Amino acid sequence: MLAKADPSQKLYTRMRLWETLDQYVVEPSDGSSGSCLAISRLDGTMTLLDEIPNSGGRTPKIQTIFGVVGILKLLAGSYLFVITERDCAGSYLGHPIFKVSKLKVFPCDYSLKNSPEEQKKMESEFSAMLKVAEKTPGLYFSYDVNITLSAQRLNDLGDESRLLPLWRQAEPRFVWNNFMLEVLIDNKLDQYMLPVIQGSFQNFQSAIGKDTIDVTLIARRCTRRTGTRMWRRGADSDGYVANFVESEQIVHLNGYTASFVQVRGSMPFLWEQIVDLTYKPKFEIVKPEEAPRVVERHFLDLRKKYGNVLAVDLVNKHGGEGRLSEKFASAVQNILSDDVRYVHFDFHRICGHIHFERLSILYDQIEDFLVKNRYYLLNDKGEKVEAQIGIVRTNCIDCLDRTNVTQSMIGRKMLELQLQRLGVFDANQTISSYPNFDDCFKILWATQGDDISIQYSGTPALKGDFVRYGKRTSQGILKDGWNALMRYYLNNFVDGTKQDAIDLLQGHYIVSVSRDMAPKRPTGKVEAIASFRVALVLIAMGFFFTMMSLKRAPYDHS
């Protein structure tokens, strides 16, 4: 019966979810003539129906949904993920992009009633994690265009690939629900299979003279080593790194389209920070002898996907960060070539806490790479004029705060080059020559920085006031102090459970009766009081040091 699904049909954009006593039925309600999808509440099995079944005299619950995200199988039950609310975030290459504003999980776990008590207990622990999953921030999707691919890669798709369903065109490492789609893939339910990314999507339009410029910034988080700050650091043995994000800046102007891609990601060897209630746990390099091999794998993958690579390392040269930087620099020596370059820029020593304009020193070091490796450009006839043949890979420790400030600077410089080429700017003009455009551009990057930071650390980005306003502010320094303390609290008392939920959703942990990954969370009053007291003391200390920073700030400007 499932063979009715027709791969050539478009994704359903609006559906009704009928909740009956023994099944959920998803009915297309966007004018499509497709079959309804019935999911058993006993075991999650699926069938296609020509019409809504009789509810046996009971009045079913009915609600509108906007996408089926997937199904997750646990020990005894299956769980259906659907989008119940969405917001239009803008458009990508002329197609609407939506943000998931509400994700809901529906259990198909009636069979659990006959399961052993131990299995019921484990299932309860696992299903509790799905409540965490419902609050996943920064999920985006499109019914019409493959948002997992950059404009350049999308343009390079062959005609046959363009005719495939979106999930088959998609780049798997950027599909947040890749694992949850597997059951739907097995049942050939192409019209229901909606690829979702986690990241950020921002855009604005601004007029410069007679020209209207449309600028979009899209971030795609990789799922290969996804997780939370402290709990996911460094790389795995295959070279996949924590907090790997591809950011694409796109400009549309007078029929022309220009795109520039850059990436961020943790230092690509095995290292970690074990959460131990200290404010800044020690950095530990794991299997240091493996570092050259893991670094080589990581850069080989980058070269295959993006071409030439320039690695910009922003960490300190001293202390624990210095040890990591030294290991990165030494491990990358074996692969340095015309295709792979490494640049160290001690961000904190050179820029301090407020002099971020000194990033111009870094730009002078990397300008030749940026000019040589270019950007993607389509002319007003839709013809490819230029291709981006290399990537800048930026990292600090978290790949959040210093990284976002630096990437926004690089994005600004590349946009200026593009606008000069397209005749909007002359050789002496910059984005800052146009205050309204400048403000919009700053907000674009500051918002992306906050989005990525919230997904990895639980708080907005630090140093965001510089990206947003072009200068450090007293309010920004105070906000950074608070966010740093919140990160401490979340890392120690919240993110462990969140990490378990992420691993469950991404298929990094496969549930089986013989294994129990249920988190051992504090349940007694003593642990709860201890956690609160530690957090309270640190908040008080944080405000003290923040106020000290505010007092010093005027002298730092001299």
For each residue, the residues with C-beta under 8 A, 3 or more apart:
1: 4 47 48
2: 5 46 47 48 187 188 189
3: 188
4: 1 35 48
5: 2 9 34 35 48 187 188 189 190 191
6: 9 34 190 191
7: 164 165 188 190
8: 163
9: 5 6 32 34 190 191
10: 32 143 144 191
11: 67 143 165 166 191 192 193 194
12: 15 28 30 32 34 67 191 192
13: 30 66 143
14: 28 29 30 64 65 66
15: 12 26 27 28 29 30 64 65 66 67 68
16: 26 27 29 62 63 64 65
17: 24 25 26 27 62 63 64 65 82 106
18: 24 25 26 27 52 55 60 61 62
19: 24 60 61 62 63 106
20: 23 24 25 53 55 56 58 60
21: 41 55 56 58
22: 40 41 42 110
23: 20 38 39 40 41 53
24: 17 18 19 20 38 39 41 80 106 108
25: 17 18 20 36 37 38 39 49 52 53
26: 15 16 17 18 36 37 38 39 65 68 82 192
27: 15 16 17 18 36 52
28: 12 14 15 32 33 34 36 191
29: 14 15 16 64
30: 12 13 14 15
31:
32: 9 10 12 28 191
33: 28
34: 5 6 9 12 28 191
35: 4 5 48 49 50
36: 25 26 27 28 48 49 50 51 52
37: 25 26 46 47 48 49 68 189 192
38: 23 24 25 26 46 47 48 49 53
39: 23 24 25 26 44 45 46 71 78 80 108
40: 22 23 43 44 45 46 108
41: 21 22 23 24 107 108 109 110
42: 22 45 108 110 111
43: 40 77 78 108 110 111
44: 39 40 71 73 77 78 79 80 108 183
45: 39 40 42
46: 2 37 38 39 40 183 187 189
47: 1 2 37 38
48: 1 2 4 5 35 36 37 38
49: 25 35 36 37 38 52 53
50: 35 36
51: 36
52: 18 25 27 36 49
53: 20 23 25 38 49
54:
55: 18 20 21 58 59 60
56: 20 21
57:
58: 20 21 55
59: 55
60: 18 19 20 55
61: 18 19
62: 16 17 18 19
63: 16 17 19 84
64: 14 15 16 17 29 84
65: 14 15 16 17 26 68 82 83 84
66: 13 14 15 83 84 85 86 98
67: 11 12 15 82 83 86 141 194 196
68: 15 26 37 65 80 81 82 83 184 192 193 194
69: 81 82 83 103 177 180 194 196
70: 81 177 179 180 181 182 183 184
71: 39 44 78 79 80 81 108 180 183 184
72: 78 79 81 130 179 180 504 505
73: 44 77 78 79 183 511
74: 77 78 79 123 126 127 511
75: 115 119 122 123 126 511 512 513
76: 109 111 112 115 119 120 123
77: 43 44 73 74 107 108 109 110 111 112 123 127
78: 39 43 44 71 72 73 74 107 108 109 183
79: 44 71 72 73 74 105 106 107 108 109 127 130
80: 24 39 44 68 71 105 106 107 108
81: 68 69 70 71 72 103 104 105 133 177 180
82: 17 26 65 67 68 69 103 104 106
83: 65 66 67 68 69 86 100 102 103 104 141 194
84: 63 64 65 66 102 103 104
85: 66 100 101 102
86: 66 67 83 98 99 100 101
87: 98 99 101
88: 96 97 98 99
89: 97 98 99 140 201
90: 96 97 201 202 203 216
91: 94 95 96 97 203
92: 95 97 142 145 147 201 216 218 250
93: 145 151 154 250 257
94: 91 145
95: 91 92 142 144 145
96: 88 90 91 142 143 144
97: 88 89 90 91 92 140 141 142 147 201
98: 66 86 87 88 89 140 141 142
99: 86 87 88 89 138 139 140 201
100: 83 85 86 103 139 140 141 196
101: 85 86 87
102: 83 84 85
103: 69 81 82 83 84 100 133 134 135 136 139
104: 81 82 83 84 134
105: 79 80 81 130 131 133 134
106: 17 19 24 79 80 82
107: 41 77 78 79 80 127
108: 24 39 40 41 42 43 44 71 77 78 79 80
109: 41 76 77 78 79 112 123 127
110: 22 41 42 43 77 113
111: 42 43 76 77 114 115
112: 76 77 109 115 119 120 123
113: 110
114: 111
115: 75 76 111 112 119 120 123
116: 119 120
117: 120 121
118: 121 122
119: 75 76 112 115 116 122 123 513
120: 76 112 115 116 117 123 124
121: 117 118 124 125
122: 75 118 119 125 126 513 516 518
123: 74 75 76 77 109 112 115 119 120 126 127
124: 120 121 127 128
125: 121 122 128 129 518 519
126: 74 75 122 123 129 130 504 511 518
127: 74 77 79 107 109 123 124 130 131
128: 124 125 131 132
129: 125 126 132 133 497 500 501 504
130: 72 79 105 126 127 133 134 501 504
131: 105 127 128 134 135
132: 128 129 135 497 498 501
133: 81 103 105 129 130 136 501 504 505
134: 103 104 105 130 131
135: 103 131 132
136: 103 133 139 176 198 505
137: 198 451 454 455
138: 99 198 199 200 221 451 452 454 455
139: 99 100 103 136 176 196 197 198
140: 89 97 98 99 100 147 196 197 198 199 201
141: 67 83 97 98 100 147 194 195 196 197
142: 92 95 96 97 98 145 146 147 166
143: 10 11 13 96 166 194
144: 10 95 96
145: 92 93 94 95 142 154 166
146: 142 149 154 166 169 170 195
147: 92 97 140 141 142 195 197 201 218 220
148: 169 170 171 174 175 195 197 220
149: 146 153 154 157 169 170 171
150: 153 154 246 248 259 261 376
151: 93 154 155 248 250 257 259 376 378
152: 155 156 259 261 376 387 388
153: 149 150 156 157 171
154: 93 145 146 149 150 151 157
155: 151 152 376 378 384
156: 152 153
157: 149 153 154 161 162 169
158: 161 162
159: 162 163
160: 163 164
161: 157 158 164 169
162: 157 158 159 169
163: 8 159 160
164: 7 160 161 168 169
165: 7 11 168 169 190 193
166: 11 142 143 145 146 169 170 193 194 195
167: 170 175 181 185 190 193 194 195
168: 164 165
169: 146 148 149 157 161 162 164 165 166
170: 146 148 149 166 167 174 175 195
171: 148 149 153 174 175 220
172: 175 178
173: 222 223 224
174: 148 170 171 197 199 220 221 222 223 246
175: 148 167 170 171 172 178 181 195 196 197 223
176: 136 139 196 197 198 221 223
177: 69 70 81 180 181 194 195 196 505
178: 172 175 181 182 195 223 506 507
179: 70 72 182 505 506 507
180: 69 70 71 72 81 177 183 505
181: 70 167 175 177 178 184 185 193 195
182: 70 178 179 185 186 507
183: 44 46 70 71 73 78 180 186 187
184: 68 70 71 181 187 189 192 193
185: 167 181 182 188 189 193
186: 182 183
187: 2 5 46 183 184
188: 2 3 5 7 185
189: 2 5 37 46 184 185 192 193
190: 5 6 7 9 165 167 193
191: 5 6 9 10 11 12 28 32 34
192: 11 12 26 37 68 184 189
193: 11 68 165 166 167 181 184 185 189 190
194: 11 67 68 69 83 141 143 166 167 177
195: 141 146 147 148 166 167 170 175 177 178 181
196: 67 69 100 139 140 141 175 176 177
197: 139 140 141 147 148 174 175 176 220 221
198: 136 137 138 139 140 176 220 221 223 226 455
199: 138 140 174 218 219 220 221 245 451 452 455
200: 138 217 218 219 447 448 451 452
201: 89 90 92 97 99 140 147 216 217 218 219
202: 90 216 217 218 444 447 448
203: 90 91 214 215 216 217 444
204: 214 215 440 441 443 444
205: 212 213 214 215
206: 212 213 215 434 436 437 440
207: 210 211 212 213
208: 211 213 424 434 437
209: 424
210: 207
211: 207 208 253 254 424
212: 205 206 207 253
213: 205 206 207 208 251 252 253 419 424 437
214: 203 204 205 251 252 253
215: 203 204 205 206 249 250 251 415 440 441 444
216: 90 92 201 202 203 248 249 250 251 252
217: 200 201 202 203 247 248 249 250 411 444 445 448
218: 92 147 199 200 201 202 247 248 250
219: 199 200 201 245 246 247 248 448 451 452
220: 147 148 171 174 197 198 199 245 246 247 248
221: 138 174 176 197 198 199 226 243 244 245 452 455
222: 173 174 225 226 240 244 245 246 265
223: 173 174 175 176 178 198 226 506
224: 173 236 238 240 244
225: 222 232 235 236 240 241 242 244 266
226: 198 221 222 223 232 242 502 506
227: 231 232 242 499 502 503
228: 231 232 456 457 458 490 491 495 498 499 502
229: 232 243 398 400 456 457 458 487 491 495
230: 233 273 275 281 491 495
231: 227 228 275 491 495 496 499
232: 225 226 227 228 229 242 243 266 499
233: 230 242 266 271 272 273
234: 241 242 266 267 268 269 270 271 272 286
235: 225 238 239 240 241 242 266 267 268 269 270 294 298
236: 224 225 239 240 270
237: 270 290 294
238: 224 235 297
239: 235 236 268 294 295 296 297 298 299 300 301
240: 222 224 225 235 236 244 298 301
241: 225 234 235 244 265 266 267 268 298
242: 225 226 227 232 233 234 235 265 266 399
243: 221 229 232 264 265 266 398 399 400 452 456
244: 221 222 224 225 240 241 263 264 265 266
245: 199 219 220 221 222 263 264 265 399 452
246: 150 174 219 220 222 261 262 263
247: 217 218 219 220 261 262 263 264 407 411 448
248: 150 151 216 217 218 219 220 259 260 261
249: 215 216 217 259 260 261 411 414 415
250: 92 93 151 215 216 217 218 257 258 259
251: 213 214 215 216 257 258 259 415 418 419
252: 213 214 216 256 257
253: 211 212 213 214 256 258 419 422 424
254: 211 380 422
255: 379 380 381
256: 252 253 377 378 379 380 422
257: 93 151 250 251 252 376 377 378
258: 250 251 253 375 376 377 378 418 422
259: 150 151 152 248 249 250 251 375 376 377 388
260: 248 249 375 376 388 411 414 415 418
261: 150 152 246 247 248 249 306 376 388 391
262: 246 247 391 392 393 394 407 410 411
263: 244 245 246 247 302 306 391 392 393 394
264: 243 244 245 247 393 394 395 399 403 407
265: 222 241 242 243 244 245 268 393 395 399
266: 225 232 233 234 235 241 242 243 244 395 399
267: 234 235 241 271 313 315 324 325 327 328 395
268: 234 235 239 241 265 294 295 298 299 328
269: 234 235 285 288 290 291 294 295 327 328 331
270: 234 235 236 237 285 286 287 290 291 294
271: 233 234 267 283 284 285 286 324 327
272: 233 234 283 284 286
273: 230 233 281 282 283 284
274: 281 282 284
275: 230 231 281 491 492 495 496
276: 281
277: 492 534
278: 281 282
279: 488 538
280: 320
281: 230 273 274 275 276 278
282: 273 274 278 320
283: 271 272 273 320 321 323 324
284: 271 272 273 274
285: 269 270 271 288 291 323 324 327
286: 234 270 271 272 290
287: 270 290 291
288: 269 285 291 327
289:
290: 237 269 270 286 287 293 294
291: 269 270 285 287 288 294 295 327 330 331
292: 295 296 331 334
293: 290 296 297
294: 235 237 239 268 269 270 290 291 297 298 331
295: 239 268 269 291 292 298 299 328 331 332 334 335
296: 239 292 293 299 300 334 335
297: 238 239 293 294 300 301
298: 235 239 240 241 268 294 295 301 302
299: 239 268 295 296 302 303 309 311 332 335 340
300: 239 296 297 303 304
301: 239 240 297 298 304 305
302: 263 298 299 305 306 309 391 393
303: 299 300 306 307 308 309 339 340
304: 300 301
305: 301 302
306: 261 263 302 303 309 388 390 391
307: 303 339 373 388 389 390 391
308: 303 338 339 340 341 369 373 389 390 391
309: 299 302 303 306 339 340 341 390 391 393
310: 341 342 343 366 369 373 390 391 392 393
311: 299 332 340 341 342 343 393 395
312: 343 345 362 366 392 393 394 395 406
313: 267 325 328 329 342 343 344 345 395
314: 345 346 347 394 395 396 402 403 406
315: 267 321 322 324 325 346 347 395 396 397
316: 319 321 322 325 346 347 348 349
317: 321 322 325 344 346 349
318: 321 322
319: 316 322 323
320: 280 282 283 323 324
321: 283 315 316 317 318 324 325 397
322: 315 316 317 318 319 325 326
323: 283 285 319 320 326 327
324: 267 271 283 285 315 320 321 327 328 397
325: 267 313 315 316 317 321 322 328 329 344
326: 322 323 329 330
327: 267 269 271 285 288 291 323 324 330 331
328: 267 268 269 295 313 324 325 331 332 342
329: 313 325 326 332 333 342 344
330: 291 326 327 333
331: 269 291 292 294 295 327 328 334
332: 295 299 311 328 329 335 336 340 342
333: 329 330 336
334: 292 295 296 331
335: 295 296 299 332 340
336: 332 333 340 341 342
337: 340
338: 308
339: 303 307 308 309
340: 299 303 308 309 311 332 335 336 337
341: 308 309 310 311 336 369
342: 310 311 313 328 329 332 336
343: 310 311 312 313 362 365 366
344: 313 317 325 329
345: 312 313 314 350 361 362 365 406
346: 314 315 316 317 349 350
347: 314 315 316 350 351 396 402 406
348: 316 351 352 353 402
349: 316 317 346 352
350: 345 346 347 355 358 361
351: 347 348 354 355 356 358 359
352: 348 349 355 556
353: 348 472 477 549 553 556
354: 351 466 471 472 553 556 557
355: 350 351 352 358 556
356: 351 359 405 463 466 472
357: 360
358: 350 351 355 361
359: 351 356 362 363 405 406 409
360: 357 363 364
361: 345 350 358 364 365
362: 312 343 345 359 365 366 406 409
363: 359 360 366 367 409 410 413
364: 360 361 367
365: 343 345 361 362
366: 310 312 343 362 363 369 370 392 410
367: 363 364 370 371 413
368: 371 372
369: 308 310 341 366 372 373 390 392
370: 366 367 373 392 410 413 414 417
371: 367 368 374 417
372: 368 369 390
373: 307 308 310 369 370 388 389 390 391
374: 371 386 387 388 389 390
375: 258 259 260 386 388 414 417 418
376: 150 151 152 155 257 258 259 260 261 384 386 387 388
377: 256 257 258 259 384 385 386 418 421
378: 151 155 256 257 258 382 383 384 385
379: 255 256 382 383 385
380: 254 255 256
381: 255
382: 378 379
383: 378 379
384: 155 376 377 378 387
385: 377 378 379
386: 374 375 376 377
387: 152 374 376 384
388: 152 259 260 261 306 307 373 374 375 376 391
389: 307 308 373 374
390: 306 307 308 309 310 369 372 373 374
391: 261 262 263 302 306 307 308 309 310 373 388
392: 262 263 310 312 366 369 370 410
393: 262 263 264 265 302 309 310 311 312
394: 262 263 264 312 314 399 403 406 407 410
395: 264 265 266 267 311 312 313 314 315 399 403
396: 314 315 347 399 400 401 402 403
397: 315 321 324
398: 229 243 401 403 456 457
399: 242 243 245 264 265 266 394 395 396 403 456
400: 229 243 396 403 404 449 452 453 456 457 461 462
401: 396 398 404 405 449 453 461 462 463 464
402: 314 347 348 396 405 406 463
403: 264 314 394 395 396 398 399 400 406 407
404: 400 401 407 408 445 448 449 452 453 461 463 464 467
405: 356 359 401 402 408 409 449 463 466 467
406: 312 314 345 347 359 362 394 402 403 409 410
407: 247 262 264 394 403 404 410 411 445
408: 404 405 411 412 442 445 446 449 467
409: 359 362 363 405 406 412 413
410: 262 363 366 370 392 394 406 407 413 414
411: 217 247 249 260 262 407 408 414 415 445
412: 408 409 415 416 431 441
413: 363 367 370 409 410 416 417
414: 249 260 370 375 410 411 417 418
415: 215 249 251 260 411 412 418 419 431 441
416: 412 413 419 420 425 429 430 431
417: 370 371 375 413 414 420 421
418: 251 258 260 375 377 414 415 421 422
419: 213 251 253 415 416 422 424 425
420: 416 417 423 424 425 426 427 429
421: 377 417 418
422: 253 254 256 258 418 419
423: 420
424: 208 209 211 213 253 419 420
425: 416 419 420 429 430 433
426: 420 429
427: 420
428:
429: 416 420 425 426 433
430: 416 425 433
431: 412 415 416 434 437 438 441
432: 435 438 470
433: 425 429 430 438
434: 206 208 431 437 438
435: 432 438 439
436: 206 439 440
437: 206 208 213 431 434 440 441
438: 431 432 433 434 435 441 442 470
439: 435 436 442 443
440: 204 206 215 436 437 443 444
441: 204 215 412 415 431 437 438 444 445
442: 408 438 439 445 446 467 468 469 470
443: 204 439 440 446 447 468
444: 202 203 204 215 217 440 441 447 448
445: 217 404 407 408 411 441 442 448 449 467
446: 408 442 443 449 450 461 464 467 468
447: 200 202 443 444 450 451
448: 200 202 217 219 247 404 444 445 451 452
449: 400 401 404 405 408 445 446 452 453 460 461 464 467
450: 446 447 453 454 460 461 464
451: 137 138 199 200 219 447 448 454 455
452: 138 199 200 219 221 243 245 400 404 448 449 455 456 461
453: 400 401 404 449 450 456 457 459 460 461 462
454: 137 138 450 451 457 458 459 460
455: 137 138 198 199 221 451 452
456: 228 229 243 398 399 400 452 453
457: 228 229 398 400 453 454 487 490 491
458: 228 229 454 486 487 490 494 495
459: 453 454 483 486 487 490
460: 449 450 453 454 464 479 483
461: 400 401 404 446 449 450 452 453 464 467
462: 400 401 453 480 483 484
463: 356 401 402 404 405 466 467 472 476 480
464: 401 404 446 449 450 460 461 467 468 476 479
465: 468 469 471 472 473 475 476 477 479
466: 354 356 405 463 469 470 471 472 476
467: 404 405 408 442 445 446 449 461 463 464
468: 442 443 446 464 465
469: 442 465 466 473 476
470: 432 438 442 466
471: 354 465 466
472: 353 354 356 463 465 466 476 477 553
473: 465 469 476 477
474: 477 478 550 553
475: 465 478 479
476: 463 464 465 466 469 472 473 479 480
477: 353 465 472 473 474 480 481 546 549 550 553
478: 474 475 481 482 546 550
479: 460 464 465 475 476 482 483
480: 462 463 476 477 483 484 546
481: 477 478 484 485 542 543 545 546 549
482: 478 479 485 486 542 546
483: 459 460 462 479 480 486 487
484: 462 480 481 487 488 542
485: 481 482 488 489 535 538 539 542
486: 458 459 482 483 489 490
487: 229 457 458 459 483 484 490 491
488: 279 484 485 491 492 535 538
489: 485 486 492 493 494 535 538
490: 228 457 458 459 486 487 493 494 495
491: 228 229 230 231 275 457 487 488 494 495
492: 275 277 488 489 495 531 534
493: 489 490 531 535
494: 458 489 490 491 497 498
495: 228 229 230 231 275 458 490 491 492 498 499
496: 231 275 499 500 519 521
497: 129 132 494 500 501 519 521
498: 132 228 494 495 501 502
499: 227 228 231 232 495 496 502 503
500: 129 496 497 503 504 509 517 518 519
501: 129 130 132 133 497 498 504 505
502: 226 227 228 498 499 505 506 508
503: 227 499 500 506 508 509 517
504: 72 126 129 130 133 500 501 508 509 511
505: 72 133 136 177 179 180 501 502
506: 178 179 223 226 502 503
507: 178 179 182 510
508: 502 503 504
509: 500 503 504 517
510: 507
511: 73 74 75 126 504 515
512: 75 515
513: 75 119 122
514:
515: 511 512
516: 122
517: 500 503 509
518: 122 125 126 500
519: 125 496 497 500
520:
521: 496 497
522: 527 528 531
523: 527
524: 527 528
525: 528 529
526: 529 530
527: 522 523 524 530 531
528: 522 524 525 531 532
529: 525 526 532 533
530: 526 527 533 534
531: 492 493 522 527 528 534 535
532: 528 529 535 536
533: 529 530 536 537
534: 277 492 530 531 537 538
535: 485 488 489 493 531 532 538 539
536: 532 533 539 540
537: 533 534 540 541
538: 279 485 488 489 534 535 541 542
539: 485 535 536 542 543
540: 536 537 543 544
541: 537 538 544 545
542: 481 482 484 485 538 539 545 546
543: 481 539 540 546 547
544: 540 541 547 548
545: 481 541 542 548 549
546: 477 478 480 481 482 542 543 549 550
547: 543 544 550 551
548: 544 545 551 552
549: 353 477 481 545 546 552 553
550: 474 477 478 546 547 553
551: 547 548 554
552: 548 549 555 556
553: 353 354 472 474 477 549 550 556 557
554: 551 557
555: 552 558
556: 352 353 354 355 552 553
557: 354 553 554
558: 555
